[in-house]
Amino acid sequence: MPGFDLTHTVAAPLPAVFAAFTDFENAPKRIPDIIRVEMLTPGPVGVGTAFKETRKMFGKECTETMTVTAFEPGKLVELSAAACGMEFSTRFTFAADGGKTRVDVAVRKRAVTLVAKLFTPLSFLMSGMMKKCIARDVASVGAAVEAGPAA
């Protein structure tokens, strides 16, 4: 399953970083590209939590349904989605690093439709753009946490 990995360090303690990364409802306050989030499941975040995320991509609004497929409080959260004949999973793993938190991100994608499979050789072009977008999202959440509770 092709994809990419990235790491970002946030100058804040792990509990605050994990809380911000799993506060999906308030993501638009932290991530400029996200326009709105509609929670589809009630209650605390855990496996099965689902939400619709609308973001600005290439000058247009794009809405995807995200589902939490793995969750360990303070350690990891994995989101899965399907779009354009592809299945995507994004796993965020958190580790305390002194007074900071290391966030490791692993994105994997898999073509599931014939059209998506035919275009798989060209998917490396989109991977670079996806990596930049996710790196920007992670940095934005990190900066909001570093700025403190008002962010």
ZIURLIN-V984755 format. One line per field, one symbol per residue. ss: DSSP state (@ for helix, = for strand, . for the rest). phi: phi as a letter, one per 30 degrees, with the letter a starting at -180 (. if undefined). A space follows every 50 residues. Layout:
ss = ???
phi = ???
This chain:
ss = ..========...@@@@@@@@..@@@@@@@...======..........= =======..=============...========..============..= ===========..@@@@@.@@@@@@@@@@@@@@@@@@@@@@@@@@@@... .
phi = .dlababbccdadeeddddddccdeceddccedddabcdcbdiddaejeb acccbdbhibdbcbccbdcaabeibabbcbabahibcbbbccccbdbidc bcccbbcbbbdcceddddceecddddeddddddddddddddedddddjed d
